[in-house]
Amino acid sequence: MKIRSRAAAVVSAAALTALTAVLSACSPTAGPPSGPAAADHPDRPAVSHVHGLGIDPADRRLYVATHQGVIAVADDGTARRVGDKADYMGFTVIGPKTFLGSGHPDGDSGAHGNLGLIRSTDAGRSWKTLSLGGTTDFHSLEYAHGTVYGYDSTRGVLRVSTDRTTWDDRAELGALDIAVSPRDRDVVLATTEDGVARSTDGGRTFGAGSGEVLAYLSWPTGGALYGVAPDGGLRRSGDGGATWQKAGTVPGGRPQALTAVDARRVLAATEGGVYESRDGGRTIAERLPLAPAAGH
């Protein structure tokens, strides 16, 4: 089975039954946090939901993309917001101080719509629109082989760009996350309600989802593909997703984001906080707690 046509393939977020709990937490209609739990503190901005994680090669600091802006987290646990309070639905670190993002403007900015593809070259302090501003909200962004792969949640389509300006629309499918093989630009995986779907033609077509249902994926090296299940179970595959082994369990409830920095260092966010493992999931430590908020 190949997924291509909208009539046969596009499944709304609400219809991804195996991932409903995760998807409902990712809904862009959920409001910002409110009440005492949402108040910022000097060394710990209130964070209620996470959409992306990364390590900046420039300072090796953890950066957390959230509904309330990008948060930098130091090794001692102190955290600070580095820029605006936009809702960063898609986020990836692609080089020193260089991030790609997507999502929605800060509600206080007066702007409306979707951010399209945006880029920061100062570690999240400021952003520039590169393309698709006002029309596109990428919920998953991957950068591999000099190419941006984005899952456009507004249309349910995988879009690919080599220059970050012009885009090739590829398969239409209902997915939560995507991952690209670091060895082969044509191998793309997507998490669906039926399991992980695979493409071998750069995302132009996908086979049916199969195997274990996973919420998020991250593929840092050819021999280490990580996934996290809706219950927080961390999985690892050494054969590109053909088989999976249990690597550990991320605490804190439903998963919100996953980034494997390398074969052993894994970052994950759940409802309860942001966590890190440096031994492939055997031990997991909290890096940043999340504040409870209505609607998340």
C-alpha positions as CSV (number, residue, x, y, z in Angstrom):
1,M,0.0,0.0,0.0
2,K,1.3,3.4,-1.0
3,I,0.0,6.6,0.6
4,R,-0.4,9.4,-1.9
5,S,-3.9,10.7,-2.6
6,R,-5.6,13.1,-0.2
7,A,-8.9,11.1,-0.4
8,A,-7.2,7.9,0.7
9,A,-4.6,9.2,3.0
10,V,-5.2,12.5,4.9
11,V,-6.3,11.7,8.4
12,S,-7.1,14.5,10.8
13,A,-5.2,14.8,14.0
14,A,-8.3,13.7,15.9
15,A,-8.6,10.6,13.8
16,L,-5.1,9.3,14.8
17,T,-6.7,7.3,17.5
18,A,-3.5,5.7,18.9
19,L,-2.0,9.1,19.3
20,T,-5.0,11.1,20.3
21,A,-3.8,11.9,23.8
22,V,-0.5,13.2,22.4
23,L,-2.1,15.1,19.6
24,S,-4.6,16.8,21.8
25,A,-1.7,18.1,23.9
26,C,-0.2,19.5,20.7
27,S,-3.3,21.3,19.5
28,P,-2.5,24.9,18.4
29,T,-5.9,26.0,19.8
30,A,-4.9,25.3,23.4
31,G,-4.5,28.5,25.2
32,P,-1.4,29.9,27.0
33,P,-0.9,29.0,30.6
34,S,-2.6,31.1,33.2
35,G,-2.7,31.5,37.0
36,P,0.0,31.2,39.6
37,A,1.6,28.2,38.0
38,A,2.3,30.2,34.9
39,A,4.2,33.0,36.5
40,D,7.8,33.4,35.3
41,H,10.7,33.4,37.8
42,P,14.1,35.0,37.1
43,D,15.9,31.6,36.7
44,R,12.9,29.5,35.5
45,P,10.4,30.8,33.0
46,A,7.0,29.1,33.1
47,V,6.9,26.3,30.5
48,S,3.8,24.3,30.0
49,H,4.3,22.5,26.7
50,V,7.3,21.6,24.5
51,H,7.5,21.1,20.8
52,G,11.3,20.8,20.2
53,L,14.6,20.2,21.8
54,G,18.2,20.7,20.7
55,I,21.8,21.3,21.7
56,D,23.5,24.3,20.3
57,P,27.1,23.4,19.1
58,A,28.2,26.9,19.9
59,D,27.7,26.7,23.7
60,R,26.5,23.1,24.2
61,R,23.5,24.5,26.0
62,L,20.0,22.9,25.8
63,Y,17.4,24.8,24.0
64,V,13.7,24.1,24.5
65,A,11.1,25.3,22.0
66,T,7.7,25.8,23.7
67,H,4.3,27.4,23.4
68,Q,5.8,30.4,25.2
69,G,9.1,30.9,23.3
70,V,12.5,29.3,23.2
71,I,14.1,28.6,26.6
72,A,17.8,28.1,27.2
73,V,18.7,25.7,30.0
74,A,22.1,25.7,31.6
75,D,23.9,22.7,33.1
76,D,23.0,23.9,36.6
77,G,19.3,24.0,35.8
78,T,18.8,27.7,35.5
79,A,16.7,28.6,32.5
80,R,15.8,31.8,30.6
81,R,13.7,32.8,27.7
82,V,16.0,34.0,24.9
83,G,13.5,35.8,22.7
84,D,9.8,36.4,22.1
85,K,6.9,34.3,23.4
86,A,5.9,32.9,20.0
87,D,4.4,29.4,19.8
88,Y,7.1,27.2,18.3
89,M,5.4,24.2,16.9
90,G,8.4,23.0,14.8
91,F,12.0,23.4,15.8
92,T,15.4,22.1,15.0
93,V,19.1,23.1,15.6
94,I,21.0,22.9,12.3
95,G,24.4,24.6,13.3
96,P,26.1,26.9,15.8
97,K,23.5,29.5,17.0
98,T,21.4,28.5,13.9
99,F,17.9,27.2,14.4
100,L,14.9,26.6,12.1
101,G,11.4,27.0,13.4
102,S,7.7,27.3,12.6
103,G,4.4,27.8,14.5
104,H,2.4,30.8,15.4
105,P,3.2,34.4,16.4
106,D,3.1,35.7,20.0
107,G,-0.6,36.4,20.8
108,D,0.5,39.9,22.1
109,S,2.2,40.8,18.9
110,G,-1.0,41.5,17.0
111,A,0.1,39.3,14.1
112,H,-2.1,36.5,12.9
113,G,-1.6,33.2,11.0
114,N,1.3,30.8,10.7
115,L,5.0,31.6,10.8
116,G,6.0,29.4,7.8
117,L,9.7,28.5,7.9
118,I,11.7,30.9,10.1
119,R,15.4,31.0,10.9
120,S,17.5,32.3,13.8
121,T,21.2,32.9,13.6
122,D,21.6,34.2,17.1
123,A,20.4,31.2,19.1
124,G,16.8,32.1,19.2
125,R,17.0,35.8,20.1
126,S,15.6,36.9,16.8
127,W,14.0,35.2,13.8
128,K,13.6,35.9,10.1
129,T,10.9,34.5,7.8
130,L,12.5,32.5,5.0
131,S,9.3,31.3,3.2
132,L,5.6,30.3,3.5
133,G,4.9,33.0,6.1
134,G,1.2,33.4,6.9
135,T,0.2,30.1,5.2
136,T,2.1,27.2,6.8
137,D,2.6,25.7,10.2
138,F,5.2,22.9,10.3
139,H,4.7,20.6,13.3
140,S,7.8,18.6,12.5
141,L,11.0,19.9,10.9
142,E,14.1,17.8,10.0
143,Y,17.3,19.0,8.5
144,A,19.4,16.4,6.7
145,H,21.6,16.2,3.6
146,G,21.4,19.9,3.2
147,T,17.7,19.7,2.9
148,V,14.7,20.7,5.0
149,Y,11.9,18.2,5.4
150,G,8.7,19.6,7.0
151,Y,5.4,18.1,7.9
152,D,2.8,20.8,7.1
153,S,0.0,20.3,9.6
154,T,-2.2,22.9,7.8
155,R,-2.5,20.6,4.7
156,G,-1.4,17.2,6.0
157,V,1.5,17.1,3.5
158,L,5.3,16.5,3.6
159,R,7.1,19.4,2.0
160,V,10.8,19.4,1.1
161,S,13.2,22.3,0.3
162,T,16.9,22.4,-0.6
163,D,17.1,26.2,-0.6
164,R,14.5,27.0,2.2
165,T,12.6,29.2,-0.2
166,T,11.0,26.9,-2.8
167,W,9.2,23.8,-1.8
168,D,8.3,20.4,-3.3
169,D,5.1,19.0,-2.1
170,R,5.3,15.3,-1.6
171,A,3.1,12.7,0.1
172,E,-0.1,13.6,1.9
173,L,-0.6,11.6,5.1
174,G,-1.8,11.8,8.6
175,A,1.3,11.9,10.8
176,L,2.6,13.4,14.0
177,D,6.4,13.3,13.4
178,I,9.0,12.5,10.7
179,A,12.6,11.4,10.7
180,V,15.1,11.2,7.8
181,S,17.8,8.6,7.5
182,P,21.3,10.2,8.0
183,R,22.7,7.7,5.4
184,D,20.0,7.9,2.7
185,R,18.1,11.1,1.9
186,D,15.3,9.1,0.3
187,V,14.5,7.1,3.4
188,V,11.9,9.0,5.5
189,L,9.8,7.7,8.4
190,A,6.5,9.0,9.8
191,T,4.6,8.2,12.9
192,T,1.0,7.3,12.2
193,E,-1.9,5.7,14.1
194,D,-1.0,2.3,12.5
195,G,2.6,2.4,13.3
196,V,5.7,3.8,11.6
197,A,5.3,4.4,7.9
198,R,8.3,4.3,5.6
199,S,9.2,6.1,2.4
200,T,12.1,5.1,0.1
201,D,11.6,7.8,-2.5
202,G,12.2,10.9,-0.4
203,G,8.7,11.1,1.0
204,R,6.9,11.0,-2.4
205,T,5.0,7.9,-1.3
206,F,4.8,6.0,2.0
207,G,4.0,2.4,2.8
208,A,1.3,1.7,5.3
209,G,2.2,2.2,9.0
210,S,3.1,-1.0,10.7
211,G,4.8,-2.3,13.9
212,E,4.9,-0.5,17.1
213,V,2.9,2.8,17.4
214,L,5.3,5.6,18.3
215,A,4.7,9.3,18.9
216,Y,8.1,10.8,18.0
217,L,11.2,9.7,16.2
218,S,14.9,10.9,16.1
219,W,17.6,9.5,13.9
220,P,21.0,10.9,14.7
221,T,23.2,8.1,13.2
222,G,22.7,5.3,10.8
223,G,22.9,2.7,13.6
224,A,20.8,4.5,16.2
225,L,17.1,5.4,15.5
226,Y,15.1,6.4,18.6
227,G,11.4,6.5,19.1
228,V,9.1,7.2,22.1
229,A,5.7,5.6,22.5
230,P,2.6,7.4,23.7
231,D,3.1,5.9,27.2
232,G,6.7,7.3,27.4
233,G,8.5,4.0,26.5
234,L,11.8,4.8,24.8
235,R,12.7,2.5,21.9
236,R,15.9,2.1,19.9
237,S,16.4,0.5,16.5
238,G,19.7,-0.5,14.9
239,D,18.2,-1.5,11.6
240,G,16.3,1.6,10.5
241,G,13.1,0.8,12.2
242,A,12.6,-2.8,11.1
243,T,12.9,-4.0,14.7
244,W,12.8,-2.1,18.0
245,Q,14.2,-2.7,21.5
246,K,13.2,-1.2,24.7
247,A,15.8,1.4,25.8
248,G,14.1,2.8,28.9
249,T,11.1,4.8,30.1
250,V,10.8,8.6,30.1
251,P,8.9,9.7,33.2
252,G,6.2,12.4,33.4
253,G,3.3,11.2,31.3
254,R,2.6,11.8,27.6
255,P,5.5,12.6,25.4
256,Q,5.8,16.0,23.7
257,A,9.2,15.9,21.9
258,L,12.2,13.8,21.2
259,T,15.7,14.6,20.0
260,A,18.7,12.2,20.0
261,V,21.9,14.2,19.8
262,D,24.0,11.1,19.1
263,A,23.9,7.4,19.5
264,R,23.8,7.7,23.4
265,R,22.6,11.2,24.2
266,V,18.8,11.5,24.1
267,L,16.6,14.4,25.0
268,A,12.9,13.9,25.6
269,A,10.0,16.1,26.9
270,T,6.8,14.8,28.5
271,E,4.0,16.5,30.4
272,G,6.1,16.5,33.5
273,G,9.4,17.9,32.2
274,V,12.4,17.8,29.9
275,Y,14.7,14.8,30.5
276,E,18.1,13.7,29.3
277,S,19.9,10.4,29.0
278,R,23.6,10.1,28.2
279,D,23.7,6.3,28.1
280,G,21.1,5.4,25.5
281,G,18.1,5.5,27.9
282,R,19.4,3.3,30.7
283,T,19.4,6.3,33.1
284,I,17.3,9.4,32.6
285,A,17.6,12.7,34.5
286,E,15.3,15.7,34.7
287,R,16.7,18.9,33.1
288,L,13.6,21.2,33.3
289,P,10.3,20.7,35.1
290,L,7.1,21.9,33.3
291,A,4.5,24.0,34.9
292,P,0.9,22.6,34.8
293,A,-1.5,24.7,32.7
294,A,-5.1,24.6,31.7
295,G,-5.6,23.1,28.3
296,H,-2.3,21.2,28.2
